């Protein structure tokens, strides 16, 4: 069974919405997208339960997202400020 996905939809266009993120994400997870103010970066938090999370960064036009964290028992609350990302984390 597939999990959540993030698609890009242009409000002024019709046709197929391209998949931006979500391949390999299972149904036990949820994705929280955060778009940078300049629309050039999409920061994605993938949560698994209440104590696990992963962070991914997708630059506009990139074919793949960059995995920023892996295997941590932590929750993230990222904030985008200009061209910087601040990541307060809570871990066990």
CNS distance restraints for C-alpha pairs under 8 A (distance, minus, plus):
assign (resid   1 and name CA) (resid  26 and name CA) 7.14 0.50 0.50
assign (resid   1 and name CA) (resid  27 and name CA) 6.54 0.50 0.50
assign (resid   2 and name CA) (resid  24 and name CA) 7.82 0.50 0.50
assign (resid   2 and name CA) (resid  25 and name CA) 7.11 0.50 0.50
assign (resid   2 and name CA) (resid  26 and name CA) 5.63 0.50 0.50
assign (resid   2 and name CA) (resid  27 and name CA) 5.70 0.50 0.50
assign (resid   3 and name CA) (resid  22 and name CA) 7.46 0.50 0.50
assign (resid   3 and name CA) (resid  24 and name CA) 7.89 0.50 0.50
assign (resid   3 and name CA) (resid  25 and name CA) 5.44 0.50 0.50
assign (resid   3 and name CA) (resid  26 and name CA) 4.28 0.50 0.50
assign (resid   3 and name CA) (resid  27 and name CA) 3.69 0.50 0.50
assign (resid   3 and name CA) (resid  28 and name CA) 6.99 0.50 0.50
assign (resid   3 and name CA) (resid  29 and name CA) 6.73 0.50 0.50
assign (resid   3 and name CA) (resid  30 and name CA) 7.60 0.50 0.50
assign (resid   4 and name CA) (resid  22 and name CA) 6.29 0.50 0.50
assign (resid   4 and name CA) (resid  25 and name CA) 6.78 0.50 0.50
assign (resid   4 and name CA) (resid  26 and name CA) 7.30 0.50 0.50
assign (resid   4 and name CA) (resid  27 and name CA) 6.64 0.50 0.50
assign (resid   4 and name CA) (resid  29 and name CA) 7.23 0.50 0.50
assign (resid   4 and name CA) (resid  30 and name CA) 6.08 0.50 0.50
assign (resid   4 and name CA) (resid  31 and name CA) 6.65 0.50 0.50
assign (resid   5 and name CA) (resid  19 and name CA) 7.27 0.50 0.50
assign (resid   5 and name CA) (resid  20 and name CA) 7.81 0.50 0.50
assign (resid   5 and name CA) (resid  21 and name CA) 5.92 0.50 0.50
assign (resid   5 and name CA) (resid  22 and name CA) 4.42 0.50 0.50
assign (resid   5 and name CA) (resid  23 and name CA) 7.29 0.50 0.50
assign (resid   5 and name CA) (resid  25 and name CA) 7.84 0.50 0.50
assign (resid   5 and name CA) (resid  31 and name CA) 7.55 0.50 0.50
assign (resid   6 and name CA) (resid  19 and name CA) 6.13 0.50 0.50
assign (resid   6 and name CA) (resid  20 and name CA) 5.53 0.50 0.50
assign (resid   6 and name CA) (resid  21 and name CA) 5.09 0.50 0.50
assign (resid   6 and name CA) (resid  22 and name CA) 6.18 0.50 0.50
assign (resid   6 and name CA) (resid  31 and name CA) 7.91 0.50 0.50
assign (resid   7 and name CA) (resid  17 and name CA) 5.93 0.50 0.50
assign (resid   7 and name CA) (resid  18 and name CA) 5.56 0.50 0.50
assign (resid   7 and name CA) (resid  19 and name CA) 4.43 0.50 0.50
assign (resid   7 and name CA) (resid  20 and name CA) 5.14 0.50 0.50
assign (resid   7 and name CA) (resid  21 and name CA) 6.99 0.50 0.50
assign (resid   8 and name CA) (resid  17 and name CA) 5.60 0.50 0.50
assign (resid   8 and name CA) (resid  18 and name CA) 5.60 0.50 0.50
assign (resid   8 and name CA) (resid  19 and name CA) 6.49 0.50 0.50
assign (resid   8 and name CA) (resid  20 and name CA) 6.26 0.50 0.50
assign (resid   9 and name CA) (resid  13 and name CA) 7.85 0.50 0.50
assign (resid   9 and name CA) (resid  17 and name CA) 5.34 0.50 0.50
assign (resid   9 and name CA) (resid  18 and name CA) 7.47 0.50 0.50
assign (resid  10 and name CA) (resid  14 and name CA) 7.68 0.50 0.50
assign (resid  10 and name CA) (resid  17 and name CA) 7.95 0.50 0.50
assign (resid  21 and name CA) (resid  65 and name CA) 7.30 0.50 0.50
assign (resid  25 and name CA) (resid  29 and name CA) 6.80 0.50 0.50
assign (resid  28 and name CA) (resid  48 and name CA) 6.29 0.50 0.50
assign (resid  28 and name CA) (resid  49 and name CA) 7.52 0.50 0.50
assign (resid  29 and name CA) (resid  46 and name CA) 6.50 0.50 0.50
assign (resid  29 and name CA) (resid  47 and name CA) 5.46 0.50 0.50
assign (resid  29 and name CA) (resid  48 and name CA) 4.64 0.50 0.50
assign (resid  29 and name CA) (resid  49 and name CA) 7.05 0.50 0.50
assign (resid  30 and name CA) (resid  46 and name CA) 5.68 0.50 0.50
assign (resid  30 and name CA) (resid  47 and name CA) 5.41 0.50 0.50
assign (resid  30 and name CA) (resid  48 and name CA) 6.86 0.50 0.50
assign (resid  31 and name CA) (resid  44 and name CA) 6.53 0.50 0.50
assign (resid  31 and name CA) (resid  45 and name CA) 5.62 0.50 0.50
assign (resid  31 and name CA) (resid  46 and name CA) 4.58 0.50 0.50
assign (resid  31 and name CA) (resid  47 and name CA) 6.43 0.50 0.50
assign (resid  32 and name CA) (resid  44 and name CA) 5.69 0.50 0.50
assign (resid  32 and name CA) (resid  45 and name CA) 5.10 0.50 0.50
assign (resid  32 and name CA) (resid  46 and name CA) 6.51 0.50 0.50
assign (resid  33 and name CA) (resid  42 and name CA) 6.58 0.50 0.50
assign (resid  33 and name CA) (resid  43 and name CA) 5.83 0.50 0.50
assign (resid  33 and name CA) (resid  44 and name CA) 4.55 0.50 0.50
assign (resid  33 and name CA) (resid  45 and name CA) 6.46 0.50 0.50
assign (resid  34 and name CA) (resid  42 and name CA) 5.69 0.50 0.50
assign (resid  34 and name CA) (resid  43 and name CA) 5.07 0.50 0.50
assign (resid  34 and name CA) (resid  44 and name CA) 6.26 0.50 0.50
assign (resid  34 and name CA) (resid  80 and name CA) 7.93 0.50 0.50
assign (resid  35 and name CA) (resid  39 and name CA) 6.06 0.50 0.50
assign (resid  35 and name CA) (resid  40 and name CA) 7.77 0.50 0.50
assign (resid  35 and name CA) (resid  41 and name CA) 6.03 0.50 0.50
assign (resid  35 and name CA) (resid  42 and name CA) 4.59 0.50 0.50
assign (resid  35 and name CA) (resid  43 and name CA) 6.32 0.50 0.50
assign (resid  35 and name CA) (resid  80 and name CA) 7.96 0.50 0.50
assign (resid  36 and name CA) (resid  40 and name CA) 6.40 0.50 0.50
assign (resid  36 and name CA) (resid  41 and name CA) 5.36 0.50 0.50
assign (resid  36 and name CA) (resid  42 and name CA) 6.24 0.50 0.50
assign (resid  36 and name CA) (resid  43 and name CA) 7.65 0.50 0.50
assign (resid  36 and name CA) (resid  80 and name CA) 5.79 0.50 0.50
assign (resid  36 and name CA) (resid  81 and name CA) 7.53 0.50 0.50
assign (resid  36 and name CA) (resid  82 and name CA) 7.49 0.50 0.50
assign (resid  37 and name CA) (resid  80 and name CA) 7.63 0.50 0.50
assign (resid  37 and name CA) (resid  81 and name CA) 7.73 0.50 0.50
assign (resid  37 and name CA) (resid  82 and name CA) 7.03 0.50 0.50
assign (resid  38 and name CA) (resid  82 and name CA) 7.60 0.50 0.50
assign (resid  39 and name CA) (resid  60 and name CA) 7.53 0.50 0.50
assign (resid  40 and name CA) (resid  59 and name CA) 5.82 0.50 0.50
assign (resid  40 and name CA) (resid  60 and name CA) 5.09 0.50 0.50
assign (resid  41 and name CA) (resid  57 and name CA) 6.93 0.50 0.50
assign (resid  41 and name CA) (resid  58 and name CA) 5.74 0.50 0.50
assign (resid  41 and name CA) (resid  59 and name CA) 4.46 0.50 0.50
assign (resid  41 and name CA) (resid  60 and name CA) 5.76 0.50 0.50
assign (resid  42 and name CA) (resid  57 and name CA) 5.87 0.50 0.50
assign (resid  42 and name CA) (resid  58 and name CA) 5.01 0.50 0.50
assign (resid  42 and name CA) (resid  59 and name CA) 6.21 0.50 0.50
assign (resid  42 and name CA) (resid  60 and name CA) 7.32 0.50 0.50
assign (resid  43 and name CA) (resid  55 and name CA) 7.17 0.50 0.50
assign (resid  43 and name CA) (resid  56 and name CA) 5.87 0.50 0.50
assign (resid  43 and name CA) (resid  57 and name CA) 4.68 0.50 0.50
assign (resid  43 and name CA) (resid  58 and name CA) 6.32 0.50 0.50
assign (resid  43 and name CA) (resid  78 and name CA) 7.94 0.50 0.50
assign (resid  44 and name CA) (resid  55 and name CA) 5.75 0.50 0.50
assign (resid  44 and name CA) (resid  56 and name CA) 5.05 0.50 0.50
assign (resid  44 and name CA) (resid  57 and name CA) 6.22 0.50 0.50
assign (resid  44 and name CA) (resid  58 and name CA) 7.75 0.50 0.50
assign (resid  45 and name CA) (resid  53 and name CA) 6.69 0.50 0.50
assign (resid  45 and name CA) (resid  54 and name CA) 5.78 0.50 0.50
assign (resid  45 and name CA) (resid  55 and name CA) 4.77 0.50 0.50
assign (resid  45 and name CA) (resid  56 and name CA) 6.51 0.50 0.50
assign (resid  45 and name CA) (resid  76 and name CA) 7.29 0.50 0.50
assign (resid  46 and name CA) (resid  53 and name CA) 5.45 0.50 0.50
assign (resid  46 and name CA) (resid  54 and name CA) 5.15 0.50 0.50
assign (resid  46 and name CA) (resid  55 and name CA) 6.40 0.50 0.50
assign (resid  46 and name CA) (resid  56 and name CA) 7.99 0.50 0.50
assign (resid  47 and name CA) (resid  51 and name CA) 7.94 0.50 0.50
assign (resid  47 and name CA) (resid  52 and name CA) 5.89 0.50 0.50
assign (resid  47 and name CA) (resid  53 and name CA) 4.36 0.50 0.50
assign (resid  47 and name CA) (resid  54 and name CA) 6.61 0.50 0.50
assign (resid  47 and name CA) (resid  75 and name CA) 7.53 0.50 0.50
assign (resid  48 and name CA) (resid  52 and name CA) 5.17 0.50 0.50
assign (resid  48 and name CA) (resid  53 and name CA) 5.91 0.50 0.50
assign (resid  50 and name CA) (resid  75 and name CA) 7.39 0.50 0.50
assign (resid  51 and name CA) (resid  73 and name CA) 6.01 0.50 0.50
assign (resid  51 and name CA) (resid  74 and name CA) 5.59 0.50 0.50
assign (resid  51 and name CA) (resid  75 and name CA) 5.91 0.50 0.50
assign (resid  51 and name CA) (resid  91 and name CA) 7.67 0.50 0.50
assign (resid  51 and name CA) (resid  92 and name CA) 8.00 0.50 0.50
assign (resid  52 and name CA) (resid  72 and name CA) 6.78 0.50 0.50
assign (resid  52 and name CA) (resid  73 and name CA) 4.86 0.50 0.50
assign (resid  52 and name CA) (resid  74 and name CA) 5.03 0.50 0.50
assign (resid  52 and name CA) (resid  75 and name CA) 5.75 0.50 0.50
assign (resid  53 and name CA) (resid  72 and name CA) 7.11 0.50 0.50
assign (resid  53 and name CA) (resid  73 and name CA) 6.99 0.50 0.50
assign (resid  53 and name CA) (resid  74 and name CA) 5.85 0.50 0.50
assign (resid  53 and name CA) (resid  75 and name CA) 5.25 0.50 0.50
assign (resid  53 and name CA) (resid  76 and name CA) 6.66 0.50 0.50
assign (resid  54 and name CA) (resid  67 and name CA) 7.76 0.50 0.50
assign (resid  54 and name CA) (resid  68 and name CA) 7.41 0.50 0.50
assign (resid  54 and name CA) (resid  69 and name CA) 5.48 0.50 0.50
assign (resid  54 and name CA) (resid  70 and name CA) 6.07 0.50 0.50
assign (resid  54 and name CA) (resid  71 and name CA) 7.55 0.50 0.50
assign (resid  54 and name CA) (resid  72 and name CA) 7.53 0.50 0.50
assign (resid  54 and name CA) (resid  76 and name CA) 7.82 0.50 0.50
assign (resid  55 and name CA) (resid  67 and name CA) 6.23 0.50 0.50
assign (resid  55 and name CA) (resid  68 and name CA) 5.27 0.50 0.50
assign (resid  55 and name CA) (resid  69 and name CA) 5.47 0.50 0.50
assign (resid  55 and name CA) (resid  70 and name CA) 7.89 0.50 0.50
assign (resid  55 and name CA) (resid  76 and name CA) 7.74 0.50 0.50
assign (resid  56 and name CA) (resid  65 and name CA) 6.00 0.50 0.50
assign (resid  56 and name CA) (resid  66 and name CA) 5.37 0.50 0.50
assign (resid  56 and name CA) (resid  67 and name CA) 4.52 0.50 0.50
assign (resid  56 and name CA) (resid  68 and name CA) 5.34 0.50 0.50
assign (resid  56 and name CA) (resid  69 and name CA) 7.41 0.50 0.50
assign (resid  57 and name CA) (resid  65 and name CA) 5.37 0.50 0.50
assign (resid  57 and name CA) (resid  66 and name CA) 5.02 0.50 0.50
assign (resid  57 and name CA) (resid  67 and name CA) 6.58 0.50 0.50
assign (resid  57 and name CA) (resid  68 and name CA) 6.94 0.50 0.50
assign (resid  58 and name CA) (resid  62 and name CA) 6.51 0.50 0.50
assign (resid  58 and name CA) (resid  64 and name CA) 6.82 0.50 0.50
assign (resid  58 and name CA) (resid  65 and name CA) 4.43 0.50 0.50
assign (resid  58 and name CA) (resid  66 and name CA) 6.28 0.50 0.50
assign (resid  59 and name CA) (resid  65 and name CA) 7.37 0.50 0.50
assign (resid  72 and name CA) (resid  91 and name CA) 7.86 0.50 0.50
assign (resid  73 and name CA) (resid  91 and name CA) 5.83 0.50 0.50
assign (resid  73 and name CA) (resid  92 and name CA) 6.44 0.50 0.50
assign (resid  74 and name CA) (resid  89 and name CA) 6.42 0.50 0.50
assign (resid  74 and name CA) (resid  90 and name CA) 5.30 0.50 0.50
assign (resid  74 and name CA) (resid  91 and name CA) 4.05 0.50 0.50
assign (resid  74 and name CA) (resid  92 and name CA) 6.62 0.50 0.50
assign (resid  75 and name CA) (resid  89 and name CA) 5.69 0.50 0.50
assign (resid  75 and name CA) (resid  90 and name CA) 5.23 0.50 0.50
assign (resid  75 and name CA) (resid  91 and name CA) 6.46 0.50 0.50
assign (resid  76 and name CA) (resid  87 and name CA) 6.39 0.50 0.50
assign (resid  76 and name CA) (resid  88 and name CA) 6.03 0.50 0.50
assign (resid  76 and name CA) (resid  89 and name CA) 4.64 0.50 0.50
assign (resid  76 and name CA) (resid  90 and name CA) 6.52 0.50 0.50
assign (resid  77 and name CA) (resid  87 and name CA) 6.04 0.50 0.50
assign (resid  77 and name CA) (resid  88 and name CA) 5.63 0.50 0.50
assign (resid  77 and name CA) (resid  89 and name CA) 6.50 0.50 0.50
assign (resid  78 and name CA) (resid  85 and name CA) 6.72 0.50 0.50
assign (resid  78 and name CA) (resid  86 and name CA) 5.67 0.50 0.50
assign (resid  78 and name CA) (resid  87 and name CA) 4.37 0.50 0.50
assign (resid  78 and name CA) (resid  88 and name CA) 6.27 0.50 0.50
assign (resid  79 and name CA) (resid  85 and name CA) 5.74 0.50 0.50
assign (resid  79 and name CA) (resid  86 and name CA) 5.20 0.50 0.50
assign (resid  79 and name CA) (resid  87 and name CA) 6.40 0.50 0.50
assign (resid  80 and name CA) (resid  84 and name CA) 5.99 0.50 0.50
assign (resid  80 and name CA) (resid  85 and name CA) 4.61 0.50 0.50
assign (resid  80 and name CA) (resid  86 and name CA) 6.41 0.50 0.50
assign (resid  81 and name CA) (resid  85 and name CA) 6.16 0.50 0.50
assign (resid  81 and name CA) (resid  86 and name CA) 7.58 0.50 0.50
